[in-house]
Every structure is written in structure tokens, then in C-alpha cells.
Amino acid sequence: MIKFDKFSLDNGLRVIVHQDSSTPIVAINIIYDVGSRDENPDKTGFAHLFEHLMFGGSVNIPKYDEPLQNVGGENNAFTNNDITNYYLTLPKQNIEIAFWLESDRMLDLAFSKKSLDVQRNVVSEEFRQNYLNQPYGDAWLMLKPLAYKVHPYRWPTIGKEISHIENAEMEDVRAFYKKYYNPNNAVLVVGGDVDLENIKHLAEKWFAPIPGGESFVRNLPKEPIQTKERKLKVERDVPTNVIHKAYHMSGRLDLDYYSSDLLSDILSNGDSSRLYQKLVKDQKLFIEINAFLTGDFDEGLFVIIGKIANGINVKVAEDAIINELEIICKEAIDEDELNKVKIKAESSLIFSEVNILNKTMNLAYFEILGDANLINLEIEKYKIISVDQIQKMANTIFREENCSTLYYLSKQE
């Protein structure tokens, strides 16, 4: 159980305080309710580009990193389909430095041509290195638009294509900032050996003067139910054939998410999991194979990715995956197998609550998702999942017409 206090400023900023006297380090997390799903389809990659721009300095603080490093602090950030998250840690006696830094870049980011040029080049190079010039790097650039035809999850966080980042204009960047980087679209979480009244004072001092920003209604197109299997085959200069199978599933707030998550663990969490035991260890069809959820706010994907062993026919390998999925659809798993993955899920959640930074990030995430207290309900939601629910979920997800398959093949074959 993570205990916390929560209050809001008049400008809409939600502030969560978690007191933990066991550490001299304070963790601060600011999450903005904006991700790649909020981008214009013709101007993608902006949420991620903006993550970089936020470190380019604000009007009153030319270099964000320097003051933080001078007081022993560290920081980082990440962007995904749904959110942009900024976090830092520093000694508790220097906590006001963090409030000063974060409030200033929320108030007025420095939009210089130099900063935009630098970060455009940085992100463009990241696109080339991680997605275009790396073996299998472009798989998600193909798998996402194969699985999604309408919803903005059809492009990855880095963007749909590199030209969208290279051609990003100052006018577009400013508009993106004005719409999304406001107190009423953010959550601030402070964790550590802190005093609630002092945090209220600092929040009022540094964030209350910032205008709240205009409210907006997110109106994203709903992805139609997939009614026919989709397949794409590509050949690249890679050492091994890889098969990607993506099945549509529920969103993060749906109760079905928890049975789907346990289902993915049964299939591929650890050396005793079904796919590893059958397809890697026993049949030696794959070098490695993994099943996981994208975990998106809106309807996401249940993904299976397998590196096929050399000399194994691709169809034979794929049929073996399908066979294992059919088994779990037709034959109920036993209670022991389900309990094993439940214990792993519970242990993972408990472990995530040990680190003060993880706790602040989790509180921010669940507050954006709907309510910070959802973090305290997670374990129970896993515990109540039954064997029947696992089988029902397998039959719901693992349907041929619900699958998009990318065959990423070696040119050597």
C-alpha cells in the first residue's frame, strides 16, 4: 500500500505527495497527458521531439541540467504512445531547485532556432540509428500500421517517417507546447522525506502563477474490429528470420487487461513458460521467443515475437506458435500454473514499490490513467483472475482474423 496526499492548484495542476522517511533523496516526477497518439498524422514524432526540447533551456534558465547537477541531482525523461514523463532525483535539502527548474520550463520554454535545429538533428539521428540502420529496427514501423488502420497507435513514438522530424517547423512546435504543456494537463508527484505543508507552499510559490491553459477534449478515432488476418513479408540483410504476431486486445483500464497480462506470463515469462519450454528447449524451433502486452491506454496489442532457429522453415515455426495458442484456448490451465504467474506479478509490483523514484512514477502514471490510488488495487486485480478467465481471454484474443503477422526474413534464405 502506497500512502499519499493529493491536492490541486487553481490552475488545474494535480499534486501528489508521498512521504518516505527512509531515504534522504527526493524524487520528483512530472507527467504530461500527451503522447504520440495526440499527433497530427502528417506531423508525427512531435511528442518525442518535445521531450528533447524540454531540456534545451527555458527563458529564465538557459541550461536545465547545470543547476541540477550542481546540487547533486539527476534527471531523465521518456515518451510513449500516451504520456510524456519527466523525472529527477536530488538531495532533499535542495528540493526547491527542482520546483524552480520544472516550473520555469512549464511556464515558458526557450524556443530558439538553435535549440530546435540541435534537437531535430539529435532525434533524426536516433531515428536512423535505432530504426533504419539497426537489424530489425524498422519492424515496428511496419507492424504498427499493419495492425492499426485508423487509431494513431499506427505509428511508433519516434514518428511515422524521418521527414516529419526533419521538417518540424517552429510554428508547429510552439502550438504543440501551448496545447499540451500546461498545469491542467499535468501531474506533479513528490516522494521522499518531505513535509506536506512545505510541498504545498513550494507548489503554490512556483507553479500557481502559471496560467492553466485551455481545456481540450481528446477525440481519437476508435480502431474498427479486425475481421481478416493481415500478413506482410519483408526481406532484409539480417542473420535470422523473425516472426511477429500482433493480436488486438483491451485497453489498460479494462479488467480484461489483467487476465491478458497473466496469459502473456504463462506463455513466455521465464524458462518454465510454455513457449520457451516447447518451442525453444524441446522442439528447438526458435532461438528465443517472447509474448508481451503493449500496455496502451486505449485498445492495445498482445504481441508474440520469435527468432527462428537456423534451418527451420518459417511456416513450421509459425504453425508451432499457433498450435501452442490453440492448446491454451482448448485446454484449461491448472491452478498451480496460474498461481505461479500471479506470485510473479505480485512480486514484481511489490518490488516496484521499494525504490522512491519508481513509486513517484507509478503514482503519476495511475493519476493520469484516472486515479493514483489504482496502484494500490493492482495486486487484488491479479489475484481474482480465474482459470476460466484465462481460457476465455485466450479464445477472445487468439483468433486468426484478429492477428497481424510480420515475417521479417533474412535475404540469405
Secondary structure, DSSP 8 states (H G I E B T S, - for coil): ----EEEE-TTS-EEEEEE-TT-SEEEEEEEES--GGGSBTTB-SHHHHHHHHTTS-BSS-S-SHHHHHHTT-EEEEEE-SS-EEEEEEEEGGGHHHHHHHHHHHHH-B---HHHHHHHHHHHHHHHIIIIISSTTTTHHHHHHHHH-SSSGGGS-TT-S-HHHHHT--HHHHHHHHHHHSSGGGEEEEEEES--HHHHHHHHHHHTTTS-----------------S-EEEEEEES-SS-EEEEEEE---TTSTHHHHHHHHHHHHHSSTTSHHIIIIIIIS--EEEEEEEE---SSS-EEEEEEEE-TT--HHHHHHHHHHHHHHHHHS---HHHHHHHHHHHHHHHHHHTTSHHHHHHHHHHHHHHT-GGGGGGHHHHHHT--HHHHHHHHHHH--GGGEEEEEEEETT-
